[in-house]
Amino acid sequence: MKCVLTVKGMMCPHCEAHCRQALEKVDGVVSAQADHKACTVTVECSKDVPESQLQAAVKSAGYEYCGRK
């Protein structure tokens, strides 16, 4: 299952990698593709992952979670 998150604060490819790595540590997240220009992260999950866990991962990486698209 895939979902698209809106994430503010990513400014460059390094930020994309930092956010991606944080999300990929969440249990159930298979992959994450960040796009700093669009302020989005496309997350692929192997199971239902609570939105609160995705939000916490984004926040812990230093970015602003703005919900799912």
Chimera marker file (.cmm) of the C-alpha trace (Angstrom):
<marker_set name="trace">
<marker id="1" x="0.000" y="0.000" z="0.000" r="1" g="1" b="0" radius="0.5"/>
<marker id="2" x="1.256" y="3.470" z="-0.861" r="1" g="1" b="0" radius="0.5"/>
<marker id="3" x="0.497" y="6.866" z="0.569" r="1" g="1" b="0" radius="0.5"/>
<marker id="4" x="1.770" y="10.354" z="-0.149" r="1" g="1" b="0" radius="0.5"/>
<marker id="5" x="2.739" y="12.583" z="2.763" r="1" g="1" b="0" radius="0.5"/>
<marker id="6" x="3.146" y="16.339" z="2.659" r="1" g="1" b="0" radius="0.5"/>
<marker id="7" x="6.363" y="17.323" z="4.409" r="1" g="1" b="0" radius="0.5"/>
<marker id="8" x="7.647" y="20.881" z="4.719" r="1" g="1" b="0" radius="0.5"/>
<marker id="9" x="11.207" y="21.924" z="5.437" r="1" g="1" b="0" radius="0.5"/>
<marker id="10" x="13.138" y="19.768" z="2.961" r="1" g="1" b="0" radius="0.5"/>
<marker id="11" x="15.461" y="22.037" z="0.997" r="1" g="1" b="0" radius="0.5"/>
<marker id="12" x="17.776" y="19.718" z="-0.958" r="1" g="1" b="0" radius="0.5"/>
<marker id="13" x="18.580" y="16.105" z="-1.851" r="1" g="1" b="0" radius="0.5"/>
<marker id="14" x="20.366" y="15.704" z="1.505" r="1" g="1" b="0" radius="0.5"/>
<marker id="15" x="17.117" y="16.620" z="3.279" r="1" g="1" b="0" radius="0.5"/>
<marker id="16" x="15.272" y="14.096" z="1.114" r="1" g="1" b="0" radius="0.5"/>
<marker id="17" x="17.693" y="11.360" z="2.161" r="1" g="1" b="0" radius="0.5"/>
<marker id="18" x="17.432" y="12.304" z="5.841" r="1" g="1" b="0" radius="0.5"/>
<marker id="19" x="13.635" y="12.171" z="5.767" r="1" g="1" b="0" radius="0.5"/>
<marker id="20" x="13.634" y="8.942" z="3.729" r="1" g="1" b="0" radius="0.5"/>
<marker id="21" x="15.980" y="7.210" z="6.170" r="1" g="1" b="0" radius="0.5"/>
<marker id="22" x="13.849" y="8.232" z="9.157" r="1" g="1" b="0" radius="0.5"/>
<marker id="23" x="10.677" y="6.889" z="7.563" r="1" g="1" b="0" radius="0.5"/>
<marker id="24" x="12.305" y="3.640" z="6.436" r="1" g="1" b="0" radius="0.5"/>
<marker id="25" x="13.132" y="2.869" z="10.085" r="1" g="1" b="0" radius="0.5"/>
<marker id="26" x="9.400" y="2.669" z="10.880" r="1" g="1" b="0" radius="0.5"/>
<marker id="27" x="8.172" y="-0.923" z="11.183" r="1" g="1" b="0" radius="0.5"/>
<marker id="28" x="6.121" y="-1.746" z="8.099" r="1" g="1" b="0" radius="0.5"/>
<marker id="29" x="7.635" y="0.900" z="5.815" r="1" g="1" b="0" radius="0.5"/>
<marker id="30" x="9.247" y="-0.785" z="2.827" r="1" g="1" b="0" radius="0.5"/>
<marker id="31" x="10.484" y="2.341" z="1.035" r="1" g="1" b="0" radius="0.5"/>
<marker id="32" x="10.129" y="6.105" z="0.937" r="1" g="1" b="0" radius="0.5"/>
<marker id="33" x="10.760" y="8.481" z="-1.966" r="1" g="1" b="0" radius="0.5"/>
<marker id="34" x="11.093" y="12.148" z="-0.997" r="1" g="1" b="0" radius="0.5"/>
<marker id="35" x="10.761" y="15.137" z="-3.332" r="1" g="1" b="0" radius="0.5"/>
<marker id="36" x="11.874" y="18.393" z="-1.732" r="1" g="1" b="0" radius="0.5"/>
<marker id="37" x="10.559" y="20.512" z="-4.620" r="1" g="1" b="0" radius="0.5"/>
<marker id="38" x="7.022" y="19.098" z="-4.323" r="1" g="1" b="0" radius="0.5"/>
<marker id="39" x="7.220" y="18.836" z="-0.496" r="1" g="1" b="0" radius="0.5"/>
<marker id="40" x="6.074" y="15.215" z="-0.673" r="1" g="1" b="0" radius="0.5"/>
<marker id="41" x="7.216" y="11.777" z="0.408" r="1" g="1" b="0" radius="0.5"/>
<marker id="42" x="5.709" y="8.696" z="-1.214" r="1" g="1" b="0" radius="0.5"/>
<marker id="43" x="5.743" y="5.866" z="1.310" r="1" g="1" b="0" radius="0.5"/>
<marker id="44" x="5.228" y="2.192" z="0.476" r="1" g="1" b="0" radius="0.5"/>
<marker id="45" x="4.160" y="-0.002" z="3.382" r="1" g="1" b="0" radius="0.5"/>
<marker id="46" x="3.931" y="-3.769" z="3.789" r="1" g="1" b="0" radius="0.5"/>
<marker id="47" x="1.165" y="-3.385" z="6.395" r="1" g="1" b="0" radius="0.5"/>
<marker id="48" x="-1.082" y="-0.722" z="7.845" r="1" g="1" b="0" radius="0.5"/>
<marker id="49" x="1.174" y="1.797" z="9.603" r="1" g="1" b="0" radius="0.5"/>
<marker id="50" x="-0.501" y="4.277" z="11.963" r="1" g="1" b="0" radius="0.5"/>
<marker id="51" x="-0.247" y="7.836" z="10.698" r="1" g="1" b="0" radius="0.5"/>
<marker id="52" x="1.058" y="8.874" z="14.118" r="1" g="1" b="0" radius="0.5"/>
<marker id="53" x="4.189" y="6.734" z="13.572" r="1" g="1" b="0" radius="0.5"/>
<marker id="54" x="4.861" y="8.347" z="10.189" r="1" g="1" b="0" radius="0.5"/>
<marker id="55" x="4.329" y="11.779" z="11.719" r="1" g="1" b="0" radius="0.5"/>
<marker id="56" x="6.728" y="10.999" z="14.582" r="1" g="1" b="0" radius="0.5"/>
<marker id="57" x="9.432" y="9.822" z="12.148" r="1" g="1" b="0" radius="0.5"/>
<marker id="58" x="9.161" y="12.995" z="10.062" r="1" g="1" b="0" radius="0.5"/>
<marker id="59" x="9.232" y="15.183" z="13.176" r="1" g="1" b="0" radius="0.5"/>
<marker id="60" x="12.228" y="13.321" z="14.626" r="1" g="1" b="0" radius="0.5"/>
<marker id="61" x="14.107" y="13.998" z="11.374" r="1" g="1" b="0" radius="0.5"/>
<marker id="62" x="13.477" y="17.722" z="11.869" r="1" g="1" b="0" radius="0.5"/>
<marker id="63" x="10.753" y="18.319" z="9.289" r="1" g="1" b="0" radius="0.5"/>
<marker id="64" x="7.128" y="19.429" z="9.477" r="1" g="1" b="0" radius="0.5"/>
<marker id="65" x="4.513" y="16.741" z="8.832" r="1" g="1" b="0" radius="0.5"/>
<marker id="66" x="1.482" y="18.284" z="7.120" r="1" g="1" b="0" radius="0.5"/>
<marker id="67" x="-0.690" y="15.204" z="6.602" r="1" g="1" b="0" radius="0.5"/>
<marker id="68" x="-1.512" y="12.753" z="3.832" r="1" g="1" b="0" radius="0.5"/>
<marker id="69" x="-2.486" y="13.827" z="0.343" r="1" g="1" b="0" radius="0.5"/>
<link id1="1" id2="2" r="1" g="1" b="0" radius="0.2"/>
<link id1="2" id2="3" r="1" g="1" b="0" radius="0.2"/>
<link id1="3" id2="4" r="1" g="1" b="0" radius="0.2"/>
<link id1="4" id2="5" r="1" g="1" b="0" radius="0.2"/>
<link id1="5" id2="6" r="1" g="1" b="0" radius="0.2"/>
<link id1="6" id2="7" r="1" g="1" b="0" radius="0.2"/>
<link id1="7" id2="8" r="1" g="1" b="0" radius="0.2"/>
<link id1="8" id2="9" r="1" g="1" b="0" radius="0.2"/>
<link id1="9" id2="10" r="1" g="1" b="0" radius="0.2"/>
<link id1="10" id2="11" r="1" g="1" b="0" radius="0.2"/>
<link id1="11" id2="12" r="1" g="1" b="0" radius="0.2"/>
<link id1="12" id2="13" r="1" g="1" b="0" radius="0.2"/>
<link id1="13" id2="14" r="1" g="1" b="0" radius="0.2"/>
<link id1="14" id2="15" r="1" g="1" b="0" radius="0.2"/>
<link id1="15" id2="16" r="1" g="1" b="0" radius="0.2"/>
<link id1="16" id2="17" r="1" g="1" b="0" radius="0.2"/>
<link id1="17" id2="18" r="1" g="1" b="0" radius="0.2"/>
<link id1="18" id2="19" r="1" g="1" b="0" radius="0.2"/>
<link id1="19" id2="20" r="1" g="1" b="0" radius="0.2"/>
<link id1="20" id2="21" r="1" g="1" b="0" radius="0.2"/>
<link id1="21" id2="22" r="1" g="1" b="0" radius="0.2"/>
<link id1="22" id2="23" r="1" g="1" b="0" radius="0.2"/>
<link id1="23" id2="24" r="1" g="1" b="0" radius="0.2"/>
<link id1="24" id2="25" r="1" g="1" b="0" radius="0.2"/>
<link id1="25" id2="26" r="1" g="1" b="0" radius="0.2"/>
<link id1="26" id2="27" r="1" g="1" b="0" radius="0.2"/>
<link id1="27" id2="28" r="1" g="1" b="0" radius="0.2"/>
<link id1="28" id2="29" r="1" g="1" b="0" radius="0.2"/>
<link id1="29" id2="30" r="1" g="1" b="0" radius="0.2"/>
<link id1="30" id2="31" r="1" g="1" b="0" radius="0.2"/>
<link id1="31" id2="32" r="1" g="1" b="0" radius="0.2"/>
<link id1="32" id2="33" r="1" g="1" b="0" radius="0.2"/>
<link id1="33" id2="34" r="1" g="1" b="0" radius="0.2"/>
<link id1="34" id2="35" r="1" g="1" b="0" radius="0.2"/>
<link id1="35" id2="36" r="1" g="1" b="0" radius="0.2"/>
<link id1="36" id2="37" r="1" g="1" b="0" radius="0.2"/>
<link id1="37" id2="38" r="1" g="1" b="0" radius="0.2"/>
<link id1="38" id2="39" r="1" g="1" b="0" radius="0.2"/>
<link id1="39" id2="40" r="1" g="1" b="0" radius="0.2"/>
<link id1="40" id2="41" r="1" g="1" b="0" radius="0.2"/>
<link id1="41" id2="42" r="1" g="1" b="0" radius="0.2"/>
<link id1="42" id2="43" r="1" g="1" b="0" radius="0.2"/>
<link id1="43" id2="44" r="1" g="1" b="0" radius="0.2"/>
<link id1="44" id2="45" r="1" g="1" b="0" radius="0.2"/>
<link id1="45" id2="46" r="1" g="1" b="0" radius="0.2"/>
<link id1="46" id2="47" r="1" g="1" b="0" radius="0.2"/>
<link id1="47" id2="48" r="1" g="1" b="0" radius="0.2"/>
<link id1="48" id2="49" r="1" g="1" b="0" radius="0.2"/>
<link id1="49" id2="50" r="1" g="1" b="0" radius="0.2"/>
<link id1="50" id2="51" r="1" g="1" b="0" radius="0.2"/>
<link id1="51" id2="52" r="1" g="1" b="0" radius="0.2"/>
<link id1="52" id2="53" r="1" g="1" b="0" radius="0.2"/>
<link id1="53" id2="54" r="1" g="1" b="0" radius="0.2"/>
<link id1="54" id2="55" r="1" g="1" b="0" radius="0.2"/>
<link id1="55" id2="56" r="1" g="1" b="0" radius="0.2"/>
<link id1="56" id2="57" r="1" g="1" b="0" radius="0.2"/>
<link id1="57" id2="58" r="1" g="1" b="0" radius="0.2"/>
<link id1="58" id2="59" r="1" g="1" b="0" radius="0.2"/>
<link id1="59" id2="60" r="1" g="1" b="0" radius="0.2"/>
<link id1="60" id2="61" r="1" g="1" b="0" radius="0.2"/>
<link id1="61" id2="62" r="1" g="1" b="0" radius="0.2"/>
<link id1="62" id2="63" r="1" g="1" b="0" radius="0.2"/>
<link id1="63" id2="64" r="1" g="1" b="0" radius="0.2"/>
<link id1="64" id2="65" r="1" g="1" b="0" radius="0.2"/>
<link id1="65" id2="66" r="1" g="1" b="0" radius="0.2"/>
<link id1="66" id2="67" r="1" g="1" b="0" radius="0.2"/>
<link id1="67" id2="68" r="1" g="1" b="0" radius="0.2"/>
<link id1="68" id2="69" r="1" g="1" b="0" radius="0.2"/>
</marker_set>
